[in-house]
């Protein structure tokens, strides 16, 4: 199985650890360049608890392959629209060595329902905007009266 580019270990002449030229730990700059994240974003994820604190070597953060996979999960969840608080809840089972399948399925199902609700609101907003853009009212009062009439009609249905 081919690993994504951001999970490939970096070739270095002086490895942090591991075999010569093939480190198993990465400095924050390498993590940042591979993920496209700023180093400050990586530190933020650590501070809010969505990723574990990395090991330190000589006072500097170093990240290993398992940490990179953890970050991959966080980025996937973020792409799916989860908030930082939701991501923290989502990754908690991983910290406790529990099977996250059920938790992930529930969270995904809940997020899908949220998106369905948002899409319904967006469709309604589009309809109103289309009506506004084709409004033939001559005055603001006429427009307000037409809007009230539509509101009454919707409520009586």
C-alpha positions in Angstrom: 0.0 0.0 0.0 1.4 3.4 -1.0 1.5 6.0 1.8 0.4 9.5 1.1 3.3 12.0 0.6 2.8 13.6 4.0 3.2 10.2 5.8 6.5 9.3 4.1 9.5 9.6 6.3 12.0 12.2 5.3 15.4 11.3 4.0 18.0 13.1 6.2 21.7 12.9 6.5 21.5 13.2 10.2 18.4 11.4 11.4 16.6 12.2 14.6 16.3 8.5 15.3 16.0 5.3 13.4 18.4 3.9 10.8 20.8 6.1 9.0 19.1 8.2 6.4 15.6 6.9 7.4 14.3 8.7 10.5 11.2 7.6 12.4 10.7 11.0 13.9 10.1 14.3 12.2 10.7 17.9 13.4 7.7 20.3 13.3 8.9 22.0 10.1 8.8 18.7 8.2 5.3 18.0 9.6 4.2 21.5 8.5 5.6 21.2 5.0 4.1 17.8 4.4 0.7 18.7 5.6 0.5 22.2 4.4 -0.3 23.4 7.9 1.5 26.2 9.7 3.6 25.1 12.7 1.4 27.3 14.8 -1.7 25.3 13.7 0.1 22.1 14.7 0.9 23.6 18.1 -2.7 24.8 18.4 -4.0 21.2 17.7 -1.8 20.0 20.5 -3.0 22.8 22.9 -6.7 22.0 22.4 -6.2 18.3 22.8 -7.1 17.0 19.3 -3.7 15.4 18.9 -1.4 14.0 21.6 1.6 16.0 22.8 4.6 14.9 20.9 7.8 13.6 22.3 10.6 16.1 22.8 14.3 15.6 22.0 16.6 18.3 23.4 13.5 20.4 24.1 12.2 20.3 20.5 9.0 18.6 19.4 9.5 15.5 17.3 6.7 13.6 15.7 6.6 9.9 14.8 4.6 8.0 12.2 1.8 7.1 14.6 1.4 10.8 15.5 1.3 11.7 11.8 -1.6 9.1 11.4 -3.4 10.7 14.3 -3.1 14.1 12.6 -4.4 12.5 9.4 -7.5 11.5 11.3 -7.9 15.1 12.6 -7.6 16.6 9.1 -10.1 14.1 7.7 -12.6 15.0 10.4 -12.0 18.7 9.8 -12.6 18.2 6.0 -15.9 16.4 7.0 -17.0 19.6 8.7 -16.4 18.7 12.3 -15.6 21.5 14.8 -12.5 21.3 17.0 -14.8 20.3 20.0 -16.4 17.6 17.9 -13.0 16.3 16.7 -11.8 16.1 20.4 -14.8 14.0 21.2 -14.3 11.9 18.1 -10.7 11.1 18.8 -11.2 10.3 22.6 -11.8 6.6 22.0 -8.5 6.3 20.2 -6.8 7.7 23.3 -8.5 5.1 25.4 -7.6 2.2 23.1 -11.2 1.6 22.4 -12.6 0.6 19.0 -13.8 3.9 17.5 -16.0 2.4 14.8 -19.3 3.0 16.6 -18.4 6.4 17.8 -17.2 7.4 14.3 -20.4 6.0 12.7 -22.6 7.9 15.2 -20.7 11.1 14.7 -20.8 10.8 10.9 -24.5 10.0 10.9 -25.2 13.0 13.1 -23.1 15.3 10.8 -25.0 14.0 7.7 -28.3 14.9 9.4 -26.9 18.4 10.2 -25.8 18.8 6.6 -29.2 17.7 5.3 -30.8 20.4 7.5 -28.3 23.0 6.3 -29.0 22.0 2.6 -32.8 22.4 3.2 -32.2 25.9 4.7 -30.0 26.8 1.8 -32.6 25.6 -0.7 -35.2 27.8 1.0 -32.8 30.8 1.0 -32.1 30.3 -2.7 -35.9 30.3 -3.4 -36.3 33.5 -1.4 -33.3 35.1 -3.2 -34.7 34.1 -6.6 -38.0 35.7 -5.7 -36.3 38.8 -4.5 -34.3 39.1 -7.7 -37.4 38.8 -9.9 -39.5 41.0 -7.6 -41.8 43.2 -9.7 -42.9 45.4 -6.7 -42.9 49.1 -7.3 -42.5 50.1 -3.7 -40.9 48.7 -0.5 -44.5 48.6 0.9 -45.7 46.4 -2.0 -42.7 44.1 -1.4 -43.4 43.8 2.3 -47.1 43.1 1.6 -46.2 40.3 -0.9 -43.7 38.8 1.7 -46.4 38.8 4.4 -48.9 37.2 2.0 -46.4 34.4 1.3 -45.8 34.0 5.0 -49.5 33.7 5.7 -49.9 31.2 2.8 -47.1 29.0 4.1 -48.5 28.9 7.6 -52.0 28.0 6.5 -50.8 24.9 4.6 
